[in-house]
Amino acid sequence: MGRVGTSSMERNQEWRSTVNREQLLNRLESAWASLQESFTGLSDDQLMEPGASEEWSVRDILAHVTTWEQEALRYLPLIVNGQTPPRYSQYGGLNAFNAQMTAQKKSLALPDVLRQLSSTHRRLVEYLQSVPEEQFSSETRFRHRLRLDTYSHYRLHSTVIRAWRQR
């Protein structure tokens, strides 16, 4: 369950484009709304049903999305300050990190997962309001990390959930 959700051509175009904070926040919120819509109307049983993405349920996907927003909140400030976040090789790579975080969140009740999803996203948007504008307007490591951890990630998982719903 990687974090790649767009084609290399789309990423290159997006990376090169000049945008401001408002445009990036609009992009983020649009992808967030799409993610929300992808699971709206599902019953609690459906949200808990394994198989939405391999063995993951929709609930597991939402906990996973929250994990990556938490990672953004943890490491975007380091990037703004010119530091380099640690590599995920310390966990054995991204897949191993995802597996470890999924296992840690497995015992969370569905209402807790949904609450974390909402509150973490709200904190992320609040944080982004405080970041210097230059982090958004040019090709920055900040913008790259933000895209991977948020809106391209939301798109990937909303597409997966919609495909599962159609089965």
Backbone hydrogen bonds, N-H to C=O, Kabsch-Sander energy under -0.5 kcal/mol:
donor,donor_aa,acceptor,acceptor_aa,energy
5,G,3,R,-0.6
11,R,7,S,-2.6
12,N,8,S,-2.5
13,Q,9,M,-2.4
14,E,10,E,-2.8
15,W,11,R,-2.9
16,R,12,N,-1.9
17,S,13,Q,-1.3
19,V,17,S,-0.6
24,L,20,N,-2.4
25,L,21,R,-3.1
26,N,22,E,-2.4
27,R,23,Q,-2.2
28,L,24,L,-2.7
29,E,25,L,-2.9
30,S,26,N,-2.3
31,A,27,R,-2.0
32,W,28,L,-2.3
33,A,29,E,-2.5
34,S,30,S,-1.9
35,L,31,A,-2.0
36,Q,32,W,-2.7
37,E,33,A,-2.6
38,S,34,S,-1.6
39,F,35,L,-0.8
39,F,36,Q,-0.9
40,T,36,Q,-1.0
42,L,39,F,-1.8
47,L,43,S,-2.5
48,M,44,D,-1.4
49,E,45,D,-0.8
49,E,46,Q,-0.7
52,A,49,E,-0.5
52,A,56,W,-1.7
53,S,56,W,-1.7
56,W,53,S,-2.3
59,R,47,L,-3.0
61,I,57,S,-2.1
62,L,58,V,-2.6
63,A,59,R,-2.2
64,H,60,D,-2.2
65,V,61,I,-2.6
66,T,62,L,-2.1
67,T,63,A,-2.1
68,W,64,H,-1.9
69,E,65,V,-1.8
70,Q,66,T,-2.6
71,E,67,T,-2.2
72,A,68,W,-2.0
73,L,69,E,-2.5
74,R,70,Q,-1.8
75,Y,71,E,-2.6
76,L,72,A,-2.8
79,I,75,Y,-2.0
80,V,76,L,-2.5
81,N,77,P,-1.6
82,G,79,I,-1.9
83,Q,78,L,-2.8
90,Q,87,R,-1.1
91,Y,88,Y,-1.8
92,G,89,S,-1.0
93,G,88,Y,-2.4
97,F,93,G,-2.2
98,N,94,L,-3.0
99,A,95,N,-2.3
100,Q,96,A,-2.5
101,M,97,F,-2.7
102,T,98,N,-2.5
103,A,99,A,-2.3
104,Q,100,Q,-2.1
105,K,101,M,-1.8
106,K,102,T,-0.7
106,K,103,A,-0.6
108,L,105,K,-1.6
112,D,109,A,-0.6
113,V,109,A,-2.1
114,L,110,L,-2.6
115,R,111,P,-2.1
116,Q,112,D,-2.6
117,L,113,V,-2.5
118,S,114,L,-2.1
119,S,115,R,-2.9
120,T,116,Q,-2.7
121,H,117,L,-1.8
122,R,118,S,-2.2
123,R,119,S,-2.3
124,L,120,T,-2.3
125,V,121,H,-2.5
126,E,122,R,-2.3
127,Y,123,R,-2.5
128,L,124,L,-2.7
129,Q,125,V,-1.4
130,S,126,E,-0.6
130,S,127,Y,-1.9
131,V,127,Y,-0.6
131,V,128,L,-0.7
135,Q,132,P,-2.0
136,F,133,E,-2.1
137,S,133,E,-1.5
138,S,134,E,-0.8
140,T,138,S,-1.5
144,H,140,T,-1.9
145,R,141,R,-2.7
146,L,142,F,-2.8
147,R,143,R,-2.3
148,L,144,H,-2.3
149,D,145,R,-2.6
150,T,146,L,-1.4
152,S,147,R,-1.7
153,H,147,R,-0.8
153,H,150,T,-0.5
154,Y,150,T,-2.9
155,R,151,Y,-1.8
156,L,152,S,-1.8
157,H,153,H,-2.1
158,S,154,Y,-2.8
159,T,155,R,-2.1
160,V,156,L,-1.7
161,I,157,H,-2.5
162,R,158,S,-2.4
163,A,159,T,-2.3
164,W,160,V,-2.3
165,R,161,I,-2.4
166,Q,162,R,-1.5
167,R,163,A,-0.7
167,R,164,W,-1.1
